Amino acid sequence: MTTVTVKLPEELGLRLAVAAKRRQINKSEIIRQLLEQGLGATSQQPPVSCYDLAKDLCGSVKNAPRDLSTNKRHFEGFGQ
């Protein structure tokens, strides 16, 4: 793999860091993906789904009712 050094404006560097953290991949991978898109690569990866972004959160709440999203009883008084 070839190494390339790029200087970025401060704001763009921060946006890159935030995107990498949100997608849980490193900055180099984001840059590679964007270059492939911009240069018209033939083997494009599918876009990241909402599930892919949140799958590590599934089951992370302890002692929550199993029917929290479907049982109307849990929504009593919600939004008031």
N, C-alpha and C positions, 0 to 999 in steps of 0.2 A: 504494500500500500504506500502511496506517495504522501509525504507530509508537506502541507502548505501552511504558511503563516499569513494571517490576515489581520489588519488593524481595523477595529470597528469604533465608531463614535460611542461615547459612554452610554447614551440612551439605547442604542441598538444592542449593545452588549448586555444591558440589563434585560431588555425584552427577550433576548436569546436565552439568558439564564432562567427567566421565569417560564418560558415555553418548555425548556428542557426539564425543569422540575415538575411542571404540570403533566407532561407526557411520560415522565419517569424514564427518560433516555438521556444520553449525554449530548452536549452541544455539538460535537462532531457529527453525530448521527443526524441531527436536525439539519445541519449545513449540507450534508451529503444528500438528504432527501430533497431539499430545496434546489440544489444544483441539478439533480436528476430531473426534477419537474421543469426547471427553467431551460435545461438543455434538451428536453424532449427525449428522455431515456425510454427505451422500449419496454423495460421490465419495471413497471411502476407497482409499488406496494399499495394495498387497499388502504383507504383512509381509516383513521382510528375511530372506533365507535364509542358511544357514551358508555357502553358496558365495559369496554377495554379500559377506559379512563377510571371507572369506579369499581371495578371488580374486586380490588383489594379491600374495599369498604364493606362488602357483603358479609354479614355475620359479625361485624366488628362491635356492635352494640350488645353489651351483656345485660342479661335480665330483662330484655324487652319482650313484650308479648309477641307470639308468633303471628297473630292476625292483625298486627298494628295498622297495616295499610287498607284492610278490608272491613274491619269491624267498626260500624258507625258509633258504637259506644265510646271509642277512643277519641272521637271528634266532637263530643259534647262540649259546647262552650268555645270551640275553636274560632278565632277571629273576632271575639267579642271583647 
